[in-house]
Amino acid sequence: MPATSFVPTRPIAYGRQQITPEDVQAVTETLYSDYLTQGPKVAEFEEKFAAYVGAKYAVAVANGTAALHLCALALGVQPGQRVITTSITFSASANCVRYCGGEVHFADIDPATALLDLKAVRRLLESHPKGHFHGLIPVDFAGLPVNLEEARQLCEEFGLWMIEDACHAPGGFFTDSQGQEQRCGNGQFADLAIFSFHPVKHIATGEGGMITTNRPDLYEHLLRLRTHGITKEPAQMSRNEGGWYMEMQELGYNYRLPDMLCALGISQLTRANEGLARRRALAARYDAAFAEMPGVQPLLPAAGHAYHLYVIQVADRKGLYDFLRTRQIFAQVHYIPVHTMPYYQQFGWQPGDFPLAETYYAHCLSIPLFPSLTDEEQLYVLDCIREFVG
């Protein structure tokens, strides 16, 4: 049994949302307001989120997948176009290309971070004529930001656009070659960046997502795409027949985020820095413990890590996963390599194509990490892992 006498009164999941009375009050006030959707809370959330990440523009959408889909549409992905991403990600990072008929290509990961290896991306790009590939989707996996300055250099050299999948990393940053901290989603390097507000994420609205950019052309296009391709802006319309008039100018979607969820997001955003600090403190405690626990290998830490996930690698991953469940600890695996999914195997991808990603998958496990995780609960998790690995 664990060294601690602590007994959890509820299962300890790998992630958990935190809802406060202030969150409930914010949602309740919006429910009693004049707008449930398409009201003032949407613009307020967008403005505050853009300021938080340091971008010029933000567009609230229904979820992170919708955000990726709209980005691919706005960047003009067409059937036959080729886009590179990582295999260690949720499938939506790749699926957005398929929604538009494009081809998904993968490059292997850096085993120390599980991030897309930009050297592997370069080798892939150099193995084909310029113009063969059209876009790059790096993923800030687990909350560790990709060095987008280096990724941008690749994109400039080979004529690619870039979408930063920052679903795991609001508040995260990397340090550029000038020593400046570059926040995830600030639009300095990527054409577009996307975030998710799923319950286990830093900011939780149930479902929800955000796109950030510094490009006004993409911003205006995204506003139309998320609302059926409709605009009410007089300067964008071919004619104006009165106050009721609007124009559907292209085929878009209903990917809007309602006001009550934006109100929840605004309330959660006020605690974003506090939650991030707690995640980093918990991660530092894990780092210190695992430094003295042979048989457990965490991913590489970093100052700007946003720690959506804390991932360890162990020899017997399934054994540890099953053992922790007997102790009411619900760890999770992030992720099954996308290229091994049956859907993607139909395009010729198969196990063995990306050995570093597949080796990572064979050993990885995300252990509990969320702001409301108590010190007692974390010690209990550590004791249980120590008991298993001996």
C-alpha positions in Angstrom: 0.0 0.0 0.0 1.1 3.6 -0.4 3.3 5.2 2.3 0.6 7.9 2.9 -2.5 7.0 4.8 -4.5 9.3 2.5 -7.5 7.6 0.9 -9.2 9.5 -2.0 -12.9 10.2 -1.5 -13.4 10.5 -5.3 -11.5 9.2 -8.4 -8.5 11.3 -9.3 -8.6 11.9 -13.0 -5.7 13.1 -15.2 -7.6 16.4 -15.6 -10.5 18.2 -14.1 -12.4 21.5 -14.5 -12.8 23.9 -11.7 -16.1 25.8 -11.4 -16.4 28.6 -8.8 -19.4 30.5 -7.5 -18.1 33.5 -9.5 -18.4 31.3 -12.7 -21.9 30.3 -11.8 -22.9 33.9 -11.1 -21.4 35.0 -14.5 -23.4 32.4 -16.4 -26.6 33.1 -14.4 -26.4 36.8 -15.1 -26.1 36.1 -18.8 -29.0 33.6 -18.8 -31.2 36.5 -17.4 -29.8 39.0 -20.0 -31.2 39.9 -23.4 -28.8 37.7 -25.3 -28.1 33.9 -25.0 -26.1 34.0 -28.3 -24.6 36.6 -30.6 -24.6 39.1 -27.8 -22.0 41.3 -26.1 -20.3 38.6 -24.2 -18.9 37.1 -27.4 -16.9 40.2 -28.3 -15.9 40.8 -24.7 -14.5 37.2 -24.4 -12.7 37.7 -27.8 -11.1 41.0 -26.8 -10.0 39.7 -23.4 -8.6 36.5 -24.8 -6.7 38.3 -27.5 -5.2 40.6 -24.9 -4.2 37.5 -22.8 -2.2 35.8 -25.5 -1.0 39.1 -27.1 -2.8 38.8 -30.5 -4.6 41.5 -32.4 -7.7 39.5 -33.2 -9.6 36.5 -31.7 -12.7 34.7 -33.0 -14.7 32.5 -30.5 -16.1 29.3 -32.0 -17.9 26.1 -31.0 -14.9 24.0 -30.1 -11.3 23.4 -31.0 -12.1 21.1 -33.9 -14.3 23.8 -35.4 -11.4 26.3 -34.9 -9.1 24.0 -36.9 -11.7 23.4 -39.6 -12.3 27.2 -40.1 -8.5 27.8 -40.2 -8.0 25.3 -42.9 -10.9 26.8 -44.9 -9.6 30.4 -44.4 -6.2 29.3 -45.6 -7.7 27.8 -48.7 -6.9 24.1 -48.3 -8.1 22.3 -51.4 -8.3 18.7 -52.5 -4.8 17.4 -53.3 -2.9 20.0 -51.2 -0.4 18.5 -48.7 -0.1 19.6 -45.1 2.4 18.4 -42.5 1.7 17.8 -38.9 2.7 15.5 -36.0 1.3 12.0 -35.3 1.3 12.6 -31.5 -1.8 14.8 -31.3 -5.5 14.5 -31.1 -6.8 13.4 -34.5 -8.5 16.8 -35.1 -5.1 18.4 -35.8 -4.9 16.3 -39.0 -8.7 15.9 -39.6 -9.1 19.6 -40.4 -7.0 19.0 -43.6 -9.2 16.0 -44.6 -12.4 18.0 -44.1 -11.2 20.2 -46.9 -10.0 17.3 -49.1 -6.3 17.9 -48.4 -3.7 15.3 -47.8 -2.1 14.8 -44.4 1.6 14.1 -44.1 3.4 13.4 -40.9 6.9 13.9 -39.6 8.4 12.2 -36.5 8.8 13.7 -33.1 11.7 14.7 -30.8 11.7 11.9 -28.2 12.8 14.3 -25.4 9.7 16.5 -25.8 7.2 14.6 -28.0 6.9 17.7 -30.1 7.1 17.6 -33.9 10.8 17.4 -34.8 11.5 20.4 -37.1 14.6 18.7 -38.3 12.5 15.8 -39.5 10.1 18.3 -41.1 13.0 19.9 -43.0 14.2 16.5 -44.2 10.7 15.8 -45.5 10.5 19.2 -47.2 13.9 18.8 -48.8 12.9 15.4 -50.2 10.3 17.0 -52.5 10.3 19.9 -54.9 9.3 23.3 -53.4 5.6 23.7 -53.7 4.9 20.1 -53.0 3.6 21.0 -49.5 1.3 23.8 -48.7 1.0 24.1 -44.9 2.4 23.2 -41.5 0.4 22.5 -38.3 2.8 22.3 -35.3 1.2 21.3 -32.0 2.2 22.7 -28.5 1.8 19.2 -27.1 1.1 18.8 -23.4 1.5 22.6 -23.1 5.1 22.8 -24.3 5.4 25.5 -27.0 7.0 24.7 -30.3 9.8 27.1 -31.3 7.6 28.9 -33.8 10.5 31.2 -34.9 12.3 28.2 -36.3 9.1 26.8 -37.7 8.4 30.2 -39.4 11.8 30.1 -41.0 10.9 26.7 -42.5 7.6 28.1 -43.7 9.3 31.1 -45.4 11.9 28.9 -47.0 9.4 26.4 -48.5 6.4 28.6 -49.0 4.1 27.2 -46.3 1.3 28.7 -44.2 1.2 27.8 -40.5 -1.5 27.0 -38.0 -0.3 26.7 -34.4 -2.4 24.1 -32.5 -2.1 25.7 -29.1 -5.1 23.8 -27.5 -2.8 22.7 -24.7 -0.9 25.9 -24.2 -2.7 29.1 -23.3 -0.3 31.2 -21.3 2.7 29.2 -22.5 5.7 30.8 -24.2 9.0 30.1 -25.8 12.0 32.4 -25.8 13.1 33.6 -29.3 16.6 34.2 -30.7 16.4 37.8 -29.3 15.7 36.6 -25.8 12.1 37.7 -26.0 9.2 35.6 -24.6 6.8 34.7 -27.4 3.3 33.7 -26.1 1.5 30.9 -27.7 -1.1 32.3 -30.1 0.3 35.8 -30.3 0.4 35.7 -34.1 4.0 36.8 -34.4 5.0 33.7 -36.3 1.9 31.6 -37.1 -0.8 32.8 -39.5 -3.4 31.4 -37.2 -3.5 29.7 -33.8 -6.3 27.7 -32.2 -7.3 27.0 -28.6 -9.8 24.6 -26.9 -12.0 25.2 -23.9 -12.8 21.5 -23.2 -13.3 20.8 -19.5 -9.8 19.4 -18.9 -8.2 22.5 -20.5 -6.9 25.6 -18.7 -10.0 27.5 -19.5 -13.2 25.4 -19.4 -16.5 26.3 -21.0 -17.7 22.7 -21.6 -17.3 23.0 -25.3 -15.7 26.0 -26.9 -12.7 27.2 -28.9 -10.8 30.3 -30.0 -8.8 31.3 -33.1 -6.2 34.1 -32.8 -4.4 35.9 -35.6 -2.7 39.2 -36.4 -3.9 39.1 -40.0 -7.0 41.3 -40.7 -7.9 39.5 -43.9 -8.1 36.1 -42.1 -9.9 37.6 -39.2 -12.7 39.0 -41.4 -12.9 35.8 -43.3 -13.2 33.7 -40.1 -16.1 35.9 -38.9 -18.1 35.0 -42.0 -17.2 31.4 -42.0 -18.3 30.8 -38.4 -21.8 32.2 -39.3 -22.9 30.5 -42.4 -20.7 32.6 -44.7 -22.9 35.6 -43.8 -21.9 39.2 -43.4 -23.8 42.3 -42.3 -20.9 44.7 -42.8 -22.1 47.3 -45.4 -18.6 47.7 -46.8 -18.5 44.0 -47.6 -21.9 43.6 -49.2 -22.8 44.0 -52.9 -25.9 46.0 -52.0 -27.8 47.2 -48.9 -31.6 47.0 -48.9 -32.1 48.1 -45.3 -31.4 47.4 -41.7 -32.5 43.7 -42.1 -30.3 43.0 -45.0 -27.4 40.5 -44.9 -25.6 38.5 -47.5 -24.4 34.9 -47.6 -21.3 35.3 -49.6 -19.8 31.8 -49.3 -20.6 28.4 -47.8 -19.9 28.7 -44.1 -21.0 26.9 -40.9 -22.8 27.6 -37.6 -19.7 27.3 -35.4 -20.7 30.1 -33.0 -20.1 30.1 -29.2 -23.1 31.2 -27.2 -23.0 34.1 -24.8 -23.4 32.1 -21.6 -20.4 30.0 -22.5 -18.4 33.2 -23.3 -19.5 34.5 -19.9 -18.0 31.4 -18.3 -14.9 31.8 -20.3 -14.5 35.4 -19.2 -14.8 34.4 -15.6 -12.4 31.5 -16.0 -9.9 33.8 -17.8 -9.6 36.0 -14.7 -8.0 33.0 -12.9 -5.9 31.8 -15.9 -2.6 33.0 -14.5 -3.4 31.6 -11.0 -4.2 28.2 -12.5 -1.1 28.2 -14.7 1.1 29.0 -11.7 -0.5 26.0 -9.8 0.0 23.7 -12.7 3.7 24.7 -12.9 4.1 24.2 -9.1 2.6 20.7 -9.3 4.8 19.9 -12.3 7.9 21.0 -10.4 7.0 18.8 -7.6 6.6 15.8 -10.0 10.0 16.7 -11.6 11.7 16.6 -8.2 10.1 13.3 -7.2 10.8 11.5 -10.5 14.5 12.7 -10.5 14.9 10.2 -7.6 12.6 7.5 -9.0 14.4 5.2 -11.4 12.2 3.7 -14.1 10.1 6.8 -14.6 11.1 9.3 -17.3 9.1 12.6 -17.6 9.2 14.7 -20.8 11.7 17.6 -20.8 10.6 20.5 -18.7 10.8 24.2 -19.9 10.2 27.6 -18.4 7.4 28.5 -20.7 5.6 25.1 -20.4 1.8 25.5 -19.8 1.4 22.0 -18.4 -1.9 20.9 -19.7 -0.5 17.4 -19.3 2.2 15.9 -17.2 3.5 12.9 -19.2 5.7 10.2 -17.9 7.2 7.2 -19.7 7.6 3.8 -18.0 8.6 0.3 -19.3 5.2 -1.3 -18.4 2.7 1.4 -19.3 -0.4 -0.8 -19.3 0.6 -2.4 -16.0 0.9 1.0 -14.4 -2.3 2.3 -16.0 -4.2 -0.7 -14.7 -2.6 -0.6 -11.3 -3.4 3.1 -10.8 -7.1 2.5 -11.7 -7.2 0.0 -8.8 -6.2 2.9 -6.6 -8.8 5.3 -8.0 -6.3 7.2 -10.1 -7.5 7.6 -13.7 -4.4 8.3 -15.8 -4.7 8.6 -19.6 -2.7 8.0 -22.7 -2.0 11.0 -25.0 -1.9 10.0 -27.8 -2.3 7.0 -30.0 -0.3 8.0 -33.1 -2.7 9.4 -35.7 -1.0 7.6 -38.6 -1.8 4.2 -37.0 -5.5 4.9 -36.9 -7.5 2.7 -39.4 -8.8 5.8 -41.1 -5.3 7.1 -41.9 -3.9 3.6 -42.8 -6.2 3.7 -45.8 -4.0 6.4 -47.2 -0.9 4.2 -46.9 0.4 5.1 -43.5 1.2 2.2 -41.3 2.9 1.2 -38.0 6.6 1.5 -38.4 6.5 4.7 -40.4 7.4 6.9 -37.4 9.4 4.9 -34.9 10.0 7.6 -32.4 6.4 8.5 -32.1 5.4 4.8 -31.8 8.1 4.2 -29.1 6.8 7.2 -27.2 3.2 5.9 -27.4 4.2 2.5 -26.1 5.4 4.0 -22.8 3.6 7.3 -22.2 1.0 8.0 -19.5 -0.5 11.3 -18.4 -0.8 11.5 -14.7 -3.1 13.8 -12.7 -2.4 17.5 -13.2 -5.0 20.2 -12.6 -5.2 23.4 -10.5 -7.5 21.9 -7.9 -5.3 18.8 -7.4 -4.5 18.9 -3.7 -1.0 18.4 -2.3 -2.3 15.2 -0.5 -3.8 13.9 -3.7 -0.5 14.5 -5.6 1.5 12.8 -2.8 -0.9 9.8 -3.0 -0.3 9.6 -6.8 3.4 9.7 -6.3 3.3 7.0 -3.7 1.2 4.8 -5.9 3.6 5.2 -8.8 6.6 4.6 -6.5 4.9 1.4 -5.2 4.4 0.1 -8.8 7.9 0.8 -10.2 9.6 -0.3 -7.0 
